[in-house]
C-alpha cells in the first residue's frame, strides 16, 4: 500500500508532454493543437516534416488561435480529448 507522501509521477508514471501551436479554438473548453515533428526518411535520408493534431482540454478558455502551448497527456475526457493545456508558452502576436 503506497504512503501519502509519494508524488504523482511515482504513482501514475511519466506523462507525455508536447509543445505546439493552437490551430483552432472554436469549441468551448477545447483547443486543437498542431505539434510538428521531423523525421529522416528511411530510404532517401531526407528530412521530412510532419505534424499531428491533438484535441486538448482548456478549462479557462485562455488559449487563442496562434498561441504556443504546452499540453500534457491525461485520462480520456471525451471521444477525442486525451490531452490538457498545461501552460501558454507564448501568446500570438
N, C-alpha and C positions, 0 to 999 in steps of 0.2 A: 504494500500500500504506500503510495507516494506521500511525502510530507508536504505541508503547506508552503514551505519556503522554496520550492522548485520554480524555476522561471518558465514562462510559456514556451520558450524554444526547446527546453528539455522535454516537456511533456508532449508537445504537439509536433516536434520535429521542425526542420527548416521549411520556411515558406518561400516560394519563388517571388522575386521582386523584379519588375521590369520598369523601364522608363520610356515613355512615348509621348506622342502629340495627340491632343483631342481633335478628332475629325468630325464629331457630331455631338451636340448637346441638346437635341430636340426633345428627348424624353425626360420625364420627371424622375429625378434622383438617379439617372443613368447617363453615362457618357461612353462614347465609343473611342477607344484609344488605339492608334496605329503605332506598332512597335517595329522599327526597321531592324533588319539583320543582314549580314554579309556572309557569304559562303564561297568557297572555292569550288568551281565546277570540277567534278571528279575526272572527267576526261580531258577537258581543254585547259584546266588550271587558270581559268579566267575568273575574276571576282564577280559574282552575281549578287545583285541587291534584291532582296525580297522584303516583304513586310507582312505582319499579321495583325488582324484587328481583334481587340478584346473588348467585351462589354463590361464596364466596371461600375460599381455602386458608388454614388457620390451623394452622401446623406444630406449635405447642406446646399447642394446645387451651386458650389463655388466655382468649379471648373468651367471655363468657357472655351469656345472654339479657338483653336490655335495655341492653347496653353500647353506647356510641357509638364507632365505629371508623373509621379511615381505610383505604381499600382502594386498591390500585394495579393497573392492567392488567398482565397478564403473558401468557406463552405458554399455549396450551391445556394444562391439567393433567388434564382428563378431559372427558367429553362436555359437561358444563355449566360446569365451572370455568375461568374465564379471568381471575380476579382473585385477589389475595392480600392478606391483612391486613398492613398496614404498622405500625400502632400502635393502641393503645387510647386514644382521646381522653379518654373519661370512663367510669367504672365505673357500673353500675346501682346505684340506692340500695335 
